Amino acid sequence: MQIPHDTRIALDTVVDLVNTAPDGGPGSAPADGLDDVDALYAFARLHRVSGVGSLDARDLSAVQAVRDRFAEVFAAPDAASAAALINRLVAEAGTTPRLTDHDGYDWHVHYFAPGASVADHLTADCGMALAFIVVAGEHERLRRCEAPDCARAFVDLSRNRSRRYCDGRTCGNRLHVAAYRARRKESGSRA
């Protein structure tokens, strides 16, 4: 699956945004990763969200609400449900596509209106990235980790759509080691 660079960046951003939530499920973040305005500033800097001015508690609350709605997209049972959620999100953000080449970046599309709030900026850019996945017929690539003690979101960009864990080095490796040890223990008890 060929994904444009900007779309890939927005997909990484939406995954990281969703994963800041302490959703209470297995493997959830122990605390809200966006629990104050400073954390929101740090998130915006980390993800190079352009045009972020001063932020306040209203911005924080709006981004947390958007985060919850993006989590619904990852939980959508089918492409039609995901599309309906994405359409509502993007429409509410007042999406206004325009070409720009700011800050030394080549030409790319911004989907948010000039002067948009950080929540609308994230909603528009990340919503359009998720729309790209749905349009490509790849909704099933929007996943949650299958490790029993983890529920982190990720986008499966493997060729054969076979990725099951948010991180193969942590969740995947841990489960493979546990399965190996269980097999060894089982084979040792039969001897």
N, C-alpha and C positions, 0 to 999 in steps of 0.2 A: 504494500500500500504506500503510495507516494504522498507524503504530507508536506505542504509548503512550510518553510522555516517559521514564519509568523504563527501559523496554526499550531505547530509543535510547541512553540513557546507558550501560547495561550493554553494548550492542553496541560502542559506541566504546571502552569499557574493554577488552573482550576482544580487539578488533582491536589496540589499543595494546599489550596484554600479549603477544600472539602476535608482534608486530613487534619486541619487545625481544630476541628470540632471534637469535643469530648462526648461522643454520642452514647456513651454508656455501654456499648457492646464490647464483646471480647476484643482485646487489643487496641481499644480506643485510647486516645491521648489521655494521660492522667489529669490534665488540666486543659482548659481552653487555650489554644495557641494564639487566639486573638482576644485576650481578656482585657486589654486596655488600649488606649490610643497609641501609646509607644509601640506596642506589638503590631498595631496596624501600620504605623510608619515603617517599622522594620520589615514587615511583609512587602509593603510597596517598594522599598529600596531593594530588597532581595530580588524581586521580580521585575525590577526596572519599570514600574508603572509610571508612565510619563504624565506630566502636568499635575502632579499631586501638590496642592497648595497646603494650606493649614487644615488640619483634621481635628474633629471634636467628637464628643460622645454620640452625636447623631450619625456621623459617618461610620463610627464603629458599629452601632446598632444596625445600620443599613447593610453593611458588609456582612455582618453575622447572619442577617435574614437572607441575603443572597446566597451565602454559603449553604444554608439549610435547604434552599430551593435547588441548588446545584446537586446536593446530596440526593434529592428526589430523582433527578435525571439519572444518576448512577443506579438507582434502585428501580427504575422504570422497567416493567416486565417485557416491553416490546418497543419497536421503533415508533409506532404511532403514539404511544404514551409519552415517550421521550420527546418526540417532535412537538406535541401539544405543550409540554412544560417549557421547552426551549422557546417556542413561539411567544408564549406569554412573557417570559423573562426578557427576551430581546425587544419585544414591542414596548414593554414598560420602561425599558432603558432609553427609549427614544433613539434607536439606532440610526446613525447618519454616516454611511460609508463615505470616506474621502481618502485620497492619496496624500501621503506625506513623506518627507525625507529628512526628518529632524535628527539632531544629535549625532550626526555622522552615520546614520543608518541609511541604506539604500531605500528606494521607493518601496513603500508597503501601504497596506490599507489599515486605517483606523476605523473602527465601526462605531465609535462614540462621538457625540457632538463636542465641539470645542467648549471647554469650560465645564464639562460633565463632572459630576461627583465621582469620587473613587469607586463607589458602589456601582454607578451606571457604567463607568469605564470597564470595570471587571465583568459586569453582566454582559455588556455588548461584545467585548473581545472574546471572552471565554464562551459565551453563548454561541457566537458564530463558529468558534472552533468545534464545539460539540455538534453544531448543525452540520458542519462539514463531515463529521463522522457518520451522522445519521443519513445524510444525502448519499454518501458513498456506500450505503447498505451495510455499515459496519457497527451498528448499535451494540452488538454483543461484545465489542471490544471494550466497552465501558464496564468495568468490573470492580468487585470487592475481593480482597484477598481471601483465599479459601483455607488458610491456616485457621485451626479452631480457636486460637487465642488472638486473632487479628481480624480487623474489618476495614483496613485501609483501602481507599479507592486507588485505582490505577487504570491506565489505558493500555490494553494489550496490543502492542505494535509488532508482535512476533509475526513472522511470515504465515504460519499455519494457525494462528489464533490459539496457541496452546499454553500461553502463560497462565499460571494459576495463582501465583503469589505476588504480593506487592514488591518483594525484593527476594530474588533467588539466593542471595548470600546470607540472608537472615532467616526469614520465614521458610523458604523452600529448603535451604540446607538443614535447618533445625528439624523439619519434618522428615527429611530423607534420613538423617542420622537416627532419629527416633524409630523409624520403620526398620532400618538396618539392625539396630540393637534389639528390637522386638523379634526380628527373624532369627537373630543369633541366639537369643534367649530361648525361643521356641525350638530351634534345632538342637540346642544343648540339653533341653529337658527331655527330648526324645531319645537321646543317646543312652 
